[in-house]
Amino acid sequence: MQPSETAVEPYVLSDIDGRGIARLTLNRPRQFNALSDEMLAALQAELDAIAANPQARVVVLAAAGKAFCAGHDLKQMQAHPDQQYYEDLFARCSQMMLTIQRMPQPVIARVHGIATAAGCQLVAMCDLAVASTEAKFAVSGINVGLFCSTPSVALSRNIGRKAAFEMLVTGEFIDAPTAQRLGLVNRVAPPAELDAEVQRLVDAILSKPAESIAIGKSLFYRQIELPMEEAYQLAGQTMACNMMEPCAQEGVAAFVEKRAPAWANSENRSS
């Protein structure tokens, strides 16, 4: 008898280095990193731990095997033909997705292969995404008669309505350059250059003060759902508070004095 998957490897591999780069790797390669109950619980736990860790500056979310994430585990769902189970499953998945948006650190999806259904949703919920030219994206639940309702929330907040709806009702794949053009991913690189491209984005974030990044991330998502007048009011209050932070005081002083800012928790490389 083969040992169980969980006895061999954890569902999510986690590591944080001395620079504050937290790396999470979805680790169900034989199941194309499907978001099973166990995978959701493991990912939620890792995200919660990173969010509470002041040493963590940025998160890179990657995956093992050929796929990035194939969405929910349909075999597991089929084994639980109960509406209450499904409601609980989608609630837990939504909570995990919202954790990504609410945590203070920027989260970068490193997408090397296919990202379908809730896997595509996962890419959309990350703050930033870098994709290999071999990556493909789809919200393909409709192909089995299940409209990707929860993925539609994230997808429609990343790309235009008509493009999002076309993906949702056809289930068709888009390639990485198309995903970049539509706004689902930020950058595209050949497979051999994917890690280097992710690292360039990480380095750019690490060169800025953590306090300002956290303040800005929170404001970005709060204001985007508000009417414009309320958004400006919130943004103005946030900027005023940000200006009182030591990092902004130092940054403005450095600009006036024509020198590089000396931020305590960044890797500023400006000259």
NORHUHU-V186133 format. One record per residue. N is the residue number from 1. PHI is phi as a letter, one per 20 degrees, with the letter a starting at -180 (999 if undefined). OMEGA is omega in whole degrees, -180 to 180 (999 if undefined). NEAR is the number of other ideal C-beta (glycine too) atoms within 8 Angstrom. Layout:
N|PHI|OMEGA|NEAR + N|PHI|OMEGA|NEAR
This chain:
1|999|179|2 + 2|f|175|3 + 3|f|-180|5 + 4|f|-178|6 + 5|f|-177|7 + 6|f|179|8 + 7|f|-177|5 + 8|e|-176|6 + 9|c|174|7 + 10|f|-180|8 + 11|f|178|13 + 12|c|175|12 + 13|e|-175|10 + 14|c|178|11 + 15|b|173|6 + 16|c|-176|11 + 17|e|-176|7 + 18|f|178|3 + 19|e|-179|7 + 20|n|178|11 + 21|e|177|11 + 22|e|-180|14 + 23|d|176|12 + 24|d|-179|15 + 25|c|173|10 + 26|f|-166|15 + 27|c|170|12 + 28|c|-173|14 + 29|g|-179|11 + 30|f|178|6 + 31|d|180|9 + 32|l|176|12 + 33|l|178|17 + 34|f|-177|14 + 35|e|176|14 + 36|f|175|12 + 37|g|-177|9 + 38|f|178|8 + 39|f|178|15 + 40|f|-180|13 + 41|f|-180|10 + 42|f|-179|11 + 43|f|177|14 + 44|g|-179|12 + 45|f|-179|8 + 46|f|179|11 + 47|f|178|14 + 48|f|-179|9 + 49|f|180|9 + 50|f|-179|14 + 51|g|-179|12 + 52|e|-176|5 + 53|e|-178|9 + 54|f|179|3 + 55|e|-179|6 + 56|f|-176|12 + 57|d|-177|12 + 58|b|-178|14 + 59|d|172|14 + 60|d|-180|12 + 61|d|-177|12 + 62|c|-179|10 + 63|b|178|15 + 64|e|176|10 + 65|n|-174|10 + 66|f|-174|6 + 67|d|171|13 + 68|f|176|15 + 69|a|-177|15 + 70|e|178|11 + 71|n|-179|15 + 72|f|179|12 + 73|e|-174|11 + 74|f|177|9 + 75|f|178|6 + 76|f|178|11 + 77|f|-180|10 + 78|f|-179|7 + 79|f|-180|6 + 80|c|-177|8 + 81|f|-175|4 + 82|b|-176|6 + 83|f|180|5 + 84|f|176|6 + 85|f|-178|8 + 86|f|179|10 + 87|f|178|8 + 88|f|179|8 + 89|g|-177|12 + 90|f|176|9 + 91|f|179|8 + 92|f|178|12 + 93|f|179|13 + 94|f|178|9 + 95|f|178|9 + 96|f|179|12 + 97|f|-180|13 + 98|f|177|9 + 99|g|178|12 + 100|g|-178|12 + 101|f|-174|9 + 102|e|-180|8 + 103|f|-174|11 + 104|f|-177|8 + 105|e|171|14 + 106|f|180|10 + 107|d|-178|12 + 108|d|174|16 + 109|e|175|14 + 110|d|-170|12 + 111|d|-176|15 + 112|d|-176|12 + 113|b|-176|13 + 114|f|174|14 + 115|c|-173|15 + 116|c|176|12 + 117|l|180|14 + 118|f|174|13 + 119|f|174|16 + 120|f|175|17 + 121|g|180|17 + 122|f|176|15 + 123|f|-178|15 + 124|f|-179|12 + 125|f|175|10 + 126|f|-177|12 + 127|f|-177|8 + 128|b|179|10 + 129|b|175|12 + 130|c|-174|16 + 131|d|170|16 + 132|f|175|13 + 133|f|179|11 + 134|e|-179|8 + 135|f|175|16 + 136|c|-172|11 + 137|c|177|16 + 138|b|168|14 + 139|d|-161|15 + 140|e|180|12 + 141|g|-179|12 + 142|g|179|13 + 143|f|175|6 + 144|d|176|7 + 145|n|-178|4 + 146|d|178|6 + 147|f|-177|7 + 148|f|-174|16 + 149|f|-180|6 + 150|f|173|12 + 151|g|-179|16 + 152|f|180|12 + 153|f|-180|9 + 154|f|-177|12 + 155|f|-177|17 + 156|f|175|10 + 157|e|177|7 + 158|d|-175|10 + 159|c|-178|9 + 160|f|-175|7 + 161|f|-176|6 + 162|f|177|6 + 163|f|179|9 + 164|f|-178|13 + 165|f|177|9 + 166|f|178|9 + 167|f|-176|14 + 168|f|-176|14 + 169|e|177|7 + 170|d|-176|7 + 171|m|-176|11 + 172|f|178|7 + 173|f|165|8 + 174|d|180|11 + 175|e|-175|10 + 176|f|178|15 + 177|g|177|8 + 178|f|178|8 + 179|f|177|14 + 180|f|180|13 + 181|f|-179|6 + 182|f|179|11 + 183|o|179|7 + 184|f|176|14 + 185|c|-178|14 + 186|e|-173|7 + 187|c|177|10 + 188|c|-179|11 + 189|b|173|12 + 190|g|-177|7 + 191|g|-178|9 + 192|f|-178|4 + 193|d|-175|8 + 194|f|-178|14 + 195|f|179|7 + 196|f|180|8 + 197|f|175|11 + 198|f|-178|12 + 199|f|177|8 + 200|f|178|8 + 201|f|177|13 + 202|g|-178|12 + 203|f|179|9 + 204|f|179|8 + 205|f|-179|11 + 206|f|180|13 + 207|e|-179|10 + 208|d|-178|11 + 209|f|-177|12 + 210|f|-178|10 + 211|f|-178|10 + 212|f|178|12 + 213|f|-179|14 + 214|f|178|10 + 215|f|-178|12 + 216|f|180|9 + 217|f|179|12 + 218|f|-180|11 + 219|f|-177|11 + 220|g|-177|8 + 221|f|178|10 + 222|f|-175|9 + 223|f|-172|10 + 224|f|179|8 + 225|e|-177|5 + 226|e|168|9 + 227|f|-171|5 + 228|g|-178|6 + 229|f|178|6 + 230|f|179|8 + 231|f|179|11 + 232|f|179|8 + 233|f|179|8 + 234|f|-180|12 + 235|f|178|10 + 236|f|177|8 + 237|f|-179|8 + 238|f|179|11 + 239|f|179|8 + 240|f|177|8 + 241|f|179|9 + 242|f|-180|11 + 243|f|179|9 + 244|e|179|7 + 245|f|179|12 + 246|g|-178|7 + 247|f|178|12 + 248|f|178|11 + 249|f|179|10 + 250|f|-179|11 + 251|f|179|11 + 252|f|178|9 + 253|f|179|9 + 254|f|178|11 + 255|f|-179|8 + 256|f|-177|6 + 257|e|177|6 + 258|l|177|4 + 259|c|177|5 + 260|f|177|7 + 261|f|179|12 + 262|d|179|7 + 263|e|-174|11 + 264|f|-173|7 + 265|c|176|7 + 266|c|175|10 + 267|d|-176|7 + 268|g|-179|10 + 269|c|-180|5 + 270|f|-176|6 + 271|d|999|3
